[in-house]
Structure formats: structure tokens, C-alpha cells
Amino acid sequence: MLKRGIMENANIALTVVNHVKTADIWIIPDTDKNRKTTLWGNATISKLDGDTSKKVYIPGSVDTHELYLIRMIDKDQMFYSVDGVWLKNNQSIGIRENCESMSAFIDVFDEEGTKISEYEMFVARL
């Protein structure tokens, strides 16, 4: 069994693929405090262009049971948000939108590239 302090300090490797417009993306622990604020600190990824990817390291957290909030603001000032995204080491996420239905999604893939979950995002103009 892992000790609490060990997991708290472990980083989770995550590849983020942005299929939307250039955007700043925040991936932060899903805590009550983080859900109630609009100030998330520095972006996890700044100015990630559409149809590009980047590998990042986010802090692991036993307190949130590996659940994260994902916030994104694109170059056209559209705000994207989803809570309760379960992320583990060496996964990848794809951020995509469906222009016909005016919706956006986060797809989570395991290490082999198999899609394991999908989350619909809240989208609004700032």
C-alpha cells in the first residue's frame, strides 16, 4: 500500500491533444475549493494550437481519488469546463468539439490508445 505522502508527490504523465482552437488549458485537482474559483493559477498548457499535442506532468492526489477539473479558454474567448475527469499515469486526453451540436468533449485513452471514457464539456462565450 502506498503511503499518502508518496502519492501526493508523484506526477502523472499525460498527453493532451487539442482538436479545437489555440487555447490555454488548466488541469487541476477536483476539489471543492477549485470548483468554486475562477482563478486557477498558471495554465498547465499555454497556447496549445489546434490539432497539436503536448505531454505534461500534473500532480497526483489521493485526496481527489485521481479526479481532475479541466478548464480551457480558446483564442476566441470560448470557455470550456468539465469536472470529475478520472486521470491516471500515461493516459492521453483528446479535446474535441462538435460544431453541428455546439458541444465539446474530453476523450480519455489508456496507454495503448483505447478510448476508456468520454466527458461532455460545458461551453460558453466569455
C-alpha positions, -999 to +999 in steps of 0.1 A: +000+000+000+013+034-009+018+060+018-002+091+014+029+114+010+043+093-018+012+096-040+008+132-032+042+140-046+040+116-076+035+132-110+010+118-136+023+119-172-005+129-195-006+137-232-031+164-242-043+166-278-062+197-287-086+193-316-101+227-310-086+262-315-055+275-299-062+276-261-048+278-226-057+246-207-058+240-169-058+205-154-062+208-116-073+186-088-111+183-084-115+199-050-144+219-036-121+250-035-110+246-071-146+241-083-157+274-066-130+297-081-122+312-114-085+318-106-066+286-114-030+300-115-008+294-144-022+273-172-010+237-173-005+243-211-003+277-226-014+285-262-017+249-273-025+251-310-054+232-326-046+197-338-014+196-318-004+177-286+018+181-256+030+159-229+025+174-194+030+163-158+003+170-133+004+163-096-012+131-084-036+134-055-051+108-032-074+134-018-093+137-051-092+100-060-074+109-092-103+132-103-095+164-121-111+196-133-103+207-169-107+243-178-099+258-212-102+292-228-096+293-266-083+322-287-119+334-294-127+336-257-148+305-255-147+288-221-148+250-218-152+232-185-156+197-171-154+183-136-147+148-123-124+136-151-106+105-138-069+105-150-041+081-144-004+079-153+004+076-191-031+083-204-039+107-231-069+130-235-083+145-266-103+177-266-128+179-295-159+198-304-189+190-325-198+222-344-232+208-355-244+203-319-224+232-304-208+208-279-174+198-268-159+166-253-129+152-235-120+117-246-097+097-223-074+070-237-054+044-219-017+037-226-025+016-257-047+043-272-080+026-264-108+051-256-119+044-220-142+073-212-159+104-226-170+136-208-192+163-222-179+198-215-198+229-206-191+256-232-198+293-230-186+326-245-167+348-220 
